Amino acid sequence: MTTTRRLILKSAALAVALAVSIATGTSIAYAENEELKIGFVGVTSGPAAAWGISNVRSMQTRAEWLNEKGGVKIGDKTYNIEIVTFDDQKDPKRAIAGMEKMAQEGIHYVVGPNVDDGAAAVRPVAEQNGIMYFPYAFPKELYSAPASNAILGMVANYQSGPAIYKYLMDNKGVKTVAFVSANESDPLSQRDGGVQAAKALGLEVVSSSITYQVDTTDFTPVITPVVQLKPDLLVLSGVAPANAPQLIRSARELGFQGIISTETAQDATVLKEGAGELANGFISVGGASTPEIATDTMKEFVDRYTKMFGEYNDESNTKVYALEYILETLKANPAAIDDVKAFQTTMDTFEASNPYMKGDAKLKYVGMTSFGQKRQVSVPLVVNVYKDGKFETLFVASVD
């Protein structure tokens, strides 16, 4: 082949690439970007599926958006973000398998798991393979020394619980409380933390021993003895989104007139379909945004998410943050791409603009009060109340 012919063919190929680029809105630079894989290991099936689905969809929405804008520049390289997911089915053994899969693929940053036992189970794999992971689970030992690889991705129940109880004491005259939880390690742990916080605030705990099996379909026998005690507040500790409407319906149909709350995030659509108007007044931890504090970037995120998946989960206002923290910390120290020790060192002084909150809000790591080290992302504590098919903001607080 002559040199002239080679040049002609090369020019023709470039012309085709440019034409495709113009037609699809994709740049050649975008196509040539390196790939940065970020993992997810968590629950996307079963009663608690809404928690993990919110994680995955938030990550996928933001990744597609950033890739569409040309990728993420970290140091002297630009990366396209690929989200690698693994459904652990809320099973600690599968969570371990999922984290091992991430290690095999050379992934150093993983979002999840979503429950306590799964987050604890993957700790050895993460630490042995140089993986930083962002659980939505509350055991303090995951985030306290000598542990160093887990970063709490939300506000913990022992942080939100006292805030909710205090608000209800001051504004609703709540004096007595009862706790009901599933007979699993995660909700039982949250119940124990809630009981401790309630007692510390001076609330009278009238019941905390009632539990149910996760496959329960008739909650009337579970709720009846609690309703008979007539507490001012009924706390559904660690309740899965699929079980919440069933418990609420049973309590209301048995005549319970008090307030019902939980420290876990919930799904308004699931509540509407499962309990309807009976869920009105139900209090839960919401996403880390309200209309009053949401920036245009947050509004665009919600719009993109809704267009991608046909619906939106308010909890994604919180779940959008994990990927943002990972990428911004890597930008602050590009050496952390392959070195989680560099990531950990950077966390102590890291600070970046918060794209999702109005004002001078910052992305930064917190947790000194709860864990003695910075192993928690700073997101607003937004507490919601359910009303007629949607969540309304009850109050907003913060965690240090």
C-alpha positions in Angstrom: 0.0 0.0 0.0 1.4 3.4 -1.0 2.0 6.2 1.6 -0.6 8.4 -0.3 -3.2 5.7 0.0 -2.5 5.2 3.7 -3.0 8.9 4.3 -6.2 8.9 2.3 -7.6 5.9 4.3 -6.5 7.5 7.6 -8.2 10.8 6.7 -11.3 8.9 5.7 -11.4 7.0 9.0 -10.9 10.2 11.0 -13.8 11.9 9.0 -16.1 9.0 9.9 -15.1 9.2 13.6 -15.8 12.9 13.6 -19.2 12.3 11.9 -20.1 9.7 14.5 -18.9 12.0 17.2 -21.0 14.9 16.0 -24.1 12.7 15.5 -23.8 11.1 19.0 -22.6 14.1 20.9 -19.5 12.1 22.0 -16.0 13.5 21.6 -12.9 11.6 20.5 -11.3 12.6 23.8 -14.1 10.9 25.6 -13.6 7.7 23.7 -9.9 7.8 24.5 -10.3 8.3 28.2 -9.0 5.7 30.6 -11.6 3.8 32.6 -12.0 4.0 36.4 -14.1 1.3 37.9 -16.1 2.0 41.1 -17.8 -0.9 42.7 -21.1 -1.5 44.5 -21.7 -4.5 46.8 -25.2 -4.5 48.5 -28.8 -5.6 48.5 -30.8 -5.0 45.3 -33.4 -7.8 45.8 -35.8 -8.9 48.6 -37.5 -6.8 51.2 -34.6 -4.4 51.6 -34.0 -4.0 47.9 -34.9 -0.3 47.8 -31.8 0.6 49.9 -29.3 -0.9 47.4 -31.3 0.0 44.3 -31.1 3.6 45.4 -27.3 3.3 45.7 -26.9 1.8 42.3 -29.2 4.1 40.5 -27.6 7.2 42.1 -24.1 6.0 41.0 -25.2 5.1 37.5 -27.0 8.4 37.0 -24.0 10.5 38.2 -21.5 8.4 36.3 -23.4 8.7 33.0 -23.7 12.4 33.6 -20.0 12.9 34.3 -19.0 10.7 31.3 -21.3 12.7 29.1 -19.5 15.9 30.1 -16.2 14.3 29.0 -15.1 12.3 32.0 -13.4 13.1 35.3 -9.9 14.7 35.3 -7.8 13.2 38.1 -4.2 14.4 38.0 -3.0 14.5 34.4 -5.5 11.8 33.3 -9.2 11.9 32.4 -11.3 8.9 33.2 -14.7 7.5 32.2 -16.5 6.1 35.3 -17.8 2.6 35.1 -20.1 1.3 37.9 -19.6 -2.5 38.7 -22.4 -3.9 40.8 -23.0 -7.0 42.8 -26.3 -8.0 44.5 -25.4 -9.6 47.9 -29.1 -10.4 48.5 -28.6 -9.2 52.2 -26.5 -12.3 52.8 -23.1 -11.8 54.5 -21.5 -14.7 52.6 -22.6 -13.2 49.3 -21.3 -9.8 50.4 -17.9 -11.4 50.9 -18.1 -13.0 47.4 -19.0 -9.6 46.0 -16.0 -7.8 47.7 -13.7 -10.6 46.5 -15.0 -10.0 42.9 -14.1 -6.3 43.3 -10.6 -7.2 44.4 -10.2 -9.5 41.5 -11.1 -6.7 39.1 -8.6 -4.4 40.8 -11.3 -2.1 42.2 -10.2 0.0 45.2 -13.4 1.9 45.9 -16.7 0.3 46.7 -20.1 1.6 47.8 -22.0 -0.7 50.3 -22.9 -3.0 51.8 -26.3 -1.8 53.1 -26.6 -3.7 56.4 -24.6 -4.3 59.5 -23.6 -7.9 59.2 -22.7 -7.6 55.5 -20.5 -4.5 56.2 -18.8 -6.4 59.0 -18.3 -9.6 57.0 -16.4 -7.8 54.1 -14.0 -6.0 56.4 -11.2 -8.5 56.2 -11.4 -8.7 52.4 -11.4 -5.0 52.1 -8.4 -4.5 54.4 -6.4 -7.3 52.8 -7.0 -6.1 49.3 -6.6 -2.4 49.7 -10.3 -1.4 49.2 -12.0 1.6 50.8 -15.7 0.9 51.2 -18.7 3.1 52.0 -21.2 1.0 54.0 -24.7 2.1 55.0 -24.4 0.3 58.2 -24.0 1.5 61.8 -21.6 -0.6 64.0 -19.1 1.8 65.5 -16.3 -0.8 65.3 -16.3 -0.5 61.5 -15.3 3.1 61.7 -13.2 3.2 64.9 -9.5 2.4 65.2 -7.9 0.0 64.4 -10.5 -0.3 61.5 -9.6 2.2 58.8 -11.1 1.1 55.4 -14.8 1.7 56.0 -16.5 5.1 55.7 -20.1 5.6 56.9 -22.1 6.8 53.9 -25.0 8.3 55.9 -26.2 9.5 59.3 -26.2 6.6 61.8 -29.3 5.7 63.9 -27.5 6.6 67.1 -27.1 10.1 65.6 -30.5 10.5 64.0 -32.5 8.7 66.8 -31.7 11.1 69.5 -32.4 14.1 67.2 -35.9 12.6 66.3 -36.8 11.7 69.9 -35.7 15.2 71.1 -37.8 16.9 68.4 -40.9 14.8 69.3 -40.4 15.4 73.0 -40.1 19.2 72.5 -42.8 19.6 69.8 -45.3 16.7 70.3 -45.1 16.1 74.0 -43.8 12.5 73.6 -43.0 10.9 76.9 -43.3 7.1 76.3 -41.8 5.0 73.6 -42.0 1.3 72.4 -39.6 -0.4 70.1 -40.4 -3.2 67.6 -37.7 -4.9 65.4 -37.0 -7.8 63.1 -35.2 -10.7 64.7 -31.9 -9.9 62.8 -28.6 -8.5 64.0 -29.0 -5.2 62.1 -32.4 -4.1 63.4 -31.7 -5.6 66.8 -28.6 -3.5 67.0 -30.5 -0.4 66.0 -33.2 -1.1 68.5 -30.6 -1.4 71.3 -29.1 1.9 70.2 -32.5 3.5 70.1 -33.4 2.3 73.6 -30.2 3.6 75.0 -30.7 7.1 73.4 -34.3 7.3 74.5 -33.4 6.5 78.1 -30.6 9.1 78.0 -33.1 11.7 77.0 -35.5 10.8 79.7 -38.1 8.9 77.7 -39.9 6.0 79.4 -39.4 2.8 77.4 -42.5 0.8 77.9 -41.5 -2.1 75.6 -38.4 -3.2 73.6 -38.6 -7.0 73.5 -41.1 -7.5 70.7 -39.6 -8.9 67.6 -40.7 -10.5 64.3 -39.3 -12.9 61.7 -38.3 -11.3 58.4 -40.7 -13.5 56.5 -43.7 -12.5 58.6 -46.8 -11.7 56.6 -49.4 -11.2 59.4 -48.1 -8.5 61.8 -51.3 -8.3 63.9 -50.0 -10.7 66.6 -46.7 -8.8 66.7 -48.2 -5.4 67.1 -51.2 -6.1 69.3 -49.3 -6.3 72.7 -47.5 -3.0 71.9 -50.6 -1.2 70.9 -52.2 -2.3 74.2 -49.5 -0.4 76.0 -50.5 2.9 74.2 -47.0 4.4 73.9 -46.8 8.0 72.6 -44.2 6.8 70.0 -43.7 3.5 68.3 -40.2 3.0 66.8 -39.8 0.4 64.0 -36.1 -0.2 64.5 -34.2 -0.9 61.3 -37.4 -1.7 59.4 -37.0 -2.8 55.8 -38.9 -0.7 53.2 -41.1 -3.7 52.3 -42.1 -4.4 55.9 -42.8 -0.8 57.0 -46.2 -0.4 55.4 -47.4 -3.7 56.8 -46.4 -2.8 60.3 -47.9 0.6 60.0 -51.2 -0.8 58.6 -51.4 -3.3 61.4 -50.8 -0.7 64.1 -53.4 1.7 62.7 -56.0 -0.9 62.1 -55.6 -2.0 65.7 -56.4 1.5 66.8 -52.9 2.9 67.5 -53.2 6.7 67.7 -49.6 7.6 68.5 -46.6 8.6 66.3 -44.7 5.9 64.3 -41.1 6.5 63.3 -37.9 4.8 62.2 -34.3 5.7 61.8 -33.9 4.0 58.4 -34.7 5.6 55.1 -37.9 4.6 53.4 -39.6 4.6 49.9 -42.7 6.8 49.5 -44.0 4.7 46.7 -43.8 1.5 48.7 -45.6 3.3 51.6 -48.3 4.6 49.3 -48.9 1.2 47.8 -48.7 -0.8 51.0 -50.4 1.5 53.6 -52.0 4.4 51.7 -53.4 7.1 54.0 -52.6 5.0 57.1 -49.0 5.9 56.6 -49.6 9.6 57.0 -47.5 11.0 59.8 -44.9 8.3 59.6 -41.4 9.7 60.4 -38.2 8.5 58.8 -34.7 9.7 57.9 -34.8 11.2 54.4 -32.4 12.1 51.7 -29.8 14.7 52.4 -31.6 17.5 50.5 -34.8 19.5 50.7 -36.3 22.0 48.2 -35.0 24.8 50.3 -31.3 23.8 50.1 -31.2 21.9 46.8 -28.9 23.5 44.1 -29.6 23.4 40.4 -27.1 20.5 40.2 -29.2 18.5 42.7 -32.4 19.3 40.8 -30.7 18.2 37.5 -29.6 14.9 39.3 -33.2 14.2 40.3 -34.4 14.9 36.8 -31.8 12.7 35.1 -32.4 9.9 37.6 -36.1 10.1 37.0 -35.7 10.0 33.2 -33.3 7.0 33.5 -35.4 4.9 35.8 -39.0 6.2 35.5 -39.2 7.1 39.2 -37.2 8.7 42.0 -36.4 7.6 45.5 -35.9 10.4 48.1 -33.1 8.4 49.7 -31.0 9.0 46.6 -30.6 12.6 47.9 -28.2 10.9 50.3 -26.9 8.1 48.1 -25.6 10.5 45.5 -22.8 11.6 47.8 -20.6 8.4 48.0 -19.4 8.5 44.4 -18.9 12.3 44.7 -16.7 11.9 47.8 -14.7 9.2 46.1 -14.0 11.2 43.0 -13.3 14.5 44.7 -10.9 12.9 47.2 -9.1 11.2 44.3 -8.9 14.6 42.6 -7.3 16.0 45.7 -4.7 13.3 45.7 -4.3 11.4 42.4 -1.9 9.0 44.0 -4.9 7.5 45.8 -6.1 5.9 42.5 -4.2 2.8 43.4 -3.2 3.5 47.0 -5.9 3.6 49.6 -3.3 4.7 52.2 -3.0 8.0 50.3 -6.8 8.3 50.3 -6.9 7.8 54.1 -4.2 10.5 54.6 -6.0 12.9 52.4 -9.3 12.4 54.3 -8.1 14.3 57.4 -7.8 17.6 55.6 -10.0 17.1 52.6 -12.5 19.7 51.7 -14.4 20.5 48.5 -17.4 22.5 47.4 -20.7 20.6 47.9 -22.4 20.7 44.5 -25.8 19.6 45.9 -26.4 22.2 48.7 -26.9 25.9 48.4 -24.6 28.3 50.3 -21.0 27.5 51.4 -21.6 23.8 52.3 -18.5 21.6 51.9 -17.8 18.0 51.2 -15.7 16.9 54.2 -15.2 13.8 56.3 -16.6 13.8 59.9 -17.1 11.3 62.7 -14.6 12.4 65.3 -17.3 12.5 68.0 -18.8 9.1 67.2 -15.6 7.2 66.1 -12.6 9.1 67.2 -11.5 9.5 63.5 -12.9 10.9 60.3 -14.7 7.9 58.8 -18.0 9.4 57.9 -19.2 11.6 55.0 -20.8 14.9 56.0 -24.4 14.9 54.7 -27.3 16.9 56.2 -29.6 15.0 58.6 -33.0 15.4 56.9 -35.9 14.0 58.8 -39.1 13.5 56.8 -42.8 12.9 57.6 -44.9 11.0 55.1 -48.1 12.6 53.8 -50.4 11.7 51.0 -47.9 9.8 48.8 -44.8 11.9 49.4 -42.3 13.0 52.0 -42.3 16.4 53.6 -39.3 17.8 55.5 -39.9 17.8 59.3 -36.5 19.3 60.2 -32.8 19.4 59.2 -29.8 18.9 61.5 -26.1 18.1 61.1 -23.5 15.6 62.5 -19.9 16.5 63.4 
